[in-house]
């Protein structure tokens, strides 16, 4: 890999190494490789693989060992340096083991940035359904555009982007839900996450005449693109472009 980032690959012969590299570079697999070697896995190979920690890519601090032994010393050093060694006599088994590991790594990364996964949404407060006018706010809303999710930070753009807090609960017909989409009327609970947000009052700082929007920024957009693309609908992307203009995000 030209970036210098990727797994290390070890095989018993040149022919098996070439076969493994062809497999890893195929369109269906596409696993980057940073180093190759022929023969048993040694301490030197482990040290080379450990460099990926310095690249901030710990998932690539990995050796794929195809049909080769791993010395006891190499295994001990791998445990010390947090290097994973996957061994197999069949290429597909090696691939399955590594992809299973990568799926778990990606799942953890996705969960780690969940708070920054802010889906675009525009809400309109129902004036006859304001149940609590101060933190925590509780009122009925129409979802004008987008997707509302528990955890979404909400602000009032028309009032100098006043922040209200994060969505702590959503109810549809008195049943709790995690998400709701455009065209749905829901009851929403918004709890403050900062001292200033706790001072906001409905009727003084904002009202039903103001639209509420999810508070997005460059970081939240990047998180959606990298980790939540599969959960974004076509209309969500269009709304995101619209909100970028509202929030003056380049």
Buried (B, 14 or more C-beta within 10 A) or exposed (E): EEEEBBBBBBBBEEEBBEBBBEBBEEEEEEBBBBBBBEEBBBBEBBBBBBBBBEBEBBBBBBBBBBBBEBBEEBBEBBEEBEBBBBBBEEBEEBBEBBEEBBEEEEEEEBEEBEEBBBBBBBBBBBEEBBEEBBBBBBBBBBBBBBBBBBEBBBBBBBEEEBBBBBBBBBBEEEEEBEBBBBEBBBBBBBBBBEEEBBEBEBEEBBBBEBBBBBBBEEEBBEBBEEBBEEEBEEBBBEBBEBBBEBBEBE
